[in-house]
Amino acid sequence: MKKIIITDDNRMVVESVAQLLPWTQLGFEIVAKAYDGVQALEALKRRGADIVISDIKMPNMDGLQLIREMKKLGLDAKTIVLSSYNDFDMVREAMRLGASEYILKTELDRQTLSQLLIALASQLDQEREALDNIGKRDELSESEILRLKEMDNELRRNRVYIRDQLLRGLCLGHLPEEQFLQQCKSYLEIRYVSGMHALLYLVVDNFQNVLDMRWRGDEQLLSFAAMNVVEELLDRNVRADLFYNGSGEFVVLACLESDGNNSYEYWESLFTQIAEALEQYFRIRISGGLSLDKEDHYPVSKLYVQALEASQFRYILGKGKLITDQDVMQRRNMSSNTSPNRFERVDMLRNALHASHPQLLIKTADSLMVRPEEVTPENFREALRLYEKYSFILSEFLEKNGLRSKCRSLLESFNEFLYDREAIPELNARFLDILRRISEEMATGNSHVRLLMKFVQAHYKEEITLQTASEQLGVNSAYLGRLVQKELQVNFSEYLNHYRIERAKELLLEGKLKIYEIAEAVGYGSTEHFSRMFKKVTGLSPKDYSSGKLK
């Protein structure tokens, strides 16, 4: 059982990582949770560890100093660095100091972490076994010597892995070019030479969905198939090295020549060829980020960071296209430097829906949608949170107004786009589709039913019936009942009970009132009747619901 220590100054991150995997089933044990480097180091001295998962920025002692202290103590524990998007300088230093791997917090998921941990555990076992064998070399039998030779041959067979690690080290900046070239043995078939370069960062859009739905979760097969297509096109066009960076991301490091491959137009054309081929053969859609070397010969690590940043702008400018370092610079210059104003816009959406005015709702849409110039990779998550809030408000409105069935597919599509972290233009388009459908329903829906629903929402605490409601609205009760059944697919009594129970659920979760008080607050004359209706609608008693026993 390999020992794990998790450290991050954000307790939510620590708990999130701790709950991410079935640790014991995978052969791991969390021996300590720490909230800065000092606590992590103390845990290492006291409990020991095989793998440390550490944030890079922490108070008292950051991740870099923690790695230094581990080296001083001679610990062989592997280190996985957790980083944010703008931590690349620190990540590069961490890798130089000996960190085993890094993961962006935004990309931390169960599959990525489990695969990485298993690989590091295996690597650690091999290293420890090799050290043991070195100490016993004089005592080795012929069979053990043969086994060591087989291990050496296996190392040579792992050419692709070694090659990728060297290229990754060069791109991350923890392997200087001179040292990289010294390690470029002929059998590795690395095509890199000194000079000017281009770095193309390719990303499979909606990777997890593509992997699960079309490749049955076989990431190795997907990457192998895509690599073959991309390599074939690269070989025809440019001197370049290609490696897989995990999670549907590929890195192309190319040598620039004076015969035309040093222009943005050239790379736009090559990207289009690659994208069309992957779409044609495998129905894989990709986005790309590109950084071209300038006359002052940027280091590869700088090109890598610029290309990676450009690829992140797909969330803002749209997926399925090539975004260059020039595009990023232009966007940075025109950025409004403001974050999406979540609270103001949320209130604006609520008010527009409550007004039940179709033209006003569509007119308000422009102010509700996030403009691309408001968004950067750094605040993209804030924009997503705004749209998540929109989704909750829309869902609540559709439920209250009997429109869920008519807008269900649009809302589900919008939520899928949110889950897949689609680009701002696509999110805006889906959001506008929902508002247009709601606007159409406001314009064409039965006005008597809409008035009845507003009456219920205002008087649900009182003792009301279809008869009393129809008298208030000046409509025949039988006629109104038929309209409700046709429009909402439920009768008046069912709609009233459902609305009351929804309000009761809110009060139960607040936890401020007793059950009998909630029953009275939502219009039920007795606690017993309220409890029966609550269980009929939700499948749970009020007590079980409030205690969190949700099915």
GIRA-V825013 format. One record per backbone hydrogen bond with DSSP energy under -0.5 kcal/mol. NH is the residue of the N-H (numbers start at 1). CO is the residue of the C=O. Records with the same first field share a line. If there is no record, write none. Layout:
NH->CO ; CO
//
This chain:
2->27
4->29
5->51
6->32
7->53
8->34
11->9
13->10
14->10
15->11
16->12
17->13
18->14
19->15
20->17
21->17
23->21
26->22 ; 23
27->23 ; 24
28->23
29->2
31->4 ; 29
32->4
34->6
37->59 ; 61
40->36
41->37
42->38
43->39
44->40
45->41
46->42
47->43
48->43 ; 44
50->3
51->3
52->78
53->5
54->52 ; 80
55->7
56->82
58->56
61->59
63->56
64->56
66->62
67->63
68->64
69->65
70->66
71->67
72->68
73->69
74->71
75->70
78->50
80->52
81->79 ; 101
82->54
83->81 ; 103
87->84
91->87
92->88
93->89
94->90
95->91
96->92
97->93
98->94 ; 95
99->94
100->79
101->79
103->81
105->83
107->104
108->105
109->107
113->109
114->110
115->111
116->112
117->113
118->114
119->115
120->116
121->117
122->118
123->119
124->120
125->121
126->122
127->123
128->124
129->125
130->126
131->127
132->128
133->129
134->130
135->131
136->132
137->134
139->136
140->137
145->141
146->142
147->143
148->144
149->145
150->146
151->147
152->148
153->149
154->150
155->151
156->152
157->153
158->154
159->156 ; 157
162->158
163->159
164->160
165->161
166->162
167->163
168->164
169->165
170->166
171->167
172->168
173->169
174->169
175->169
180->176
181->177
182->178
183->179
184->180 ; 181
185->183
188->185
189->186
198->254
199->291
200->252
201->199 ; 289
202->200 ; 250
203->287
204->248
205->203 ; 285
207->204
210->206
211->207
212->208
213->209
214->210
215->210 ; 211
217->211
218->215
219->217
222->218
223->219
224->220
225->221
226->222
227->223
228->224
229->225
230->226
231->227
232->228
233->229
234->230
235->231
236->232
237->233 ; 234
238->234
240->238
241->253
243->251
245->249
246->249
249->246
250->202
251->243
252->200
253->241 ; 251
254->198 ; 252
255->239
256->196
260->257
263->260
267->263
268->264
269->265
270->266
271->267
272->268
273->269
274->270
275->271
276->272
277->273
278->274
279->275
280->276
281->277
282->278
283->279
284->278
285->283
287->203
288->321
289->201
290->323
291->199
293->197
297->294
302->299
303->299
304->300
305->301
306->302
307->303
308->304
309->305
310->306
311->307
312->308
313->309 ; 310
314->311
315->312
316->313
317->313
318->314
323->288 ; 321
325->290
328->324
329->325
330->326
331->327
332->328
333->329
334->330
335->331
336->373
342->340
345->341
346->342
347->343
348->344
349->345
350->346
351->347
352->348
353->349
354->350
355->351
356->352 ; 353
357->352
358->356
361->357
362->358
363->359
364->360
365->361
366->362 ; 363
367->364
368->364
369->365
374->371
375->372
379->376
380->376
382->379
383->379
384->380
385->381
386->382
387->383
388->384
389->385
390->386
391->387
392->388
393->389
394->390
395->391
396->392
397->393
398->394
399->395
400->396
401->397
402->399
403->398
404->398
407->403
408->404
411->407
412->408
413->409
414->410
415->411
416->412
417->413
418->414
419->415
420->416
421->418
422->417
424->315
427->423
428->424
429->425
430->426
431->427
432->428
433->429
434->430
435->431
436->432
437->433
438->434
439->435
440->436
441->437
442->438
443->439
444->440
445->441
450->446
451->447
452->448
453->449
454->450
455->451
456->452
457->453
458->454
459->455
460->456
462->459
464->462
469->465
470->466
471->467
472->468
473->469
474->470
475->470
480->476
481->477
482->478
483->479
484->480
485->481
486->482
487->483
488->484
489->485
490->484
495->491
496->492
497->493
498->494
499->495
500->496
501->497
502->498
503->499
504->500
505->501
506->502
507->503
508->504
509->505
510->506
511->507
512->507
518->514
519->515
520->516
521->517
522->518
523->520
524->519
530->526
531->527
532->528
533->529
534->530
535->531
536->532
537->533
538->534
539->535
545->541
546->542
547->543
548->545
549->544
550->548
//
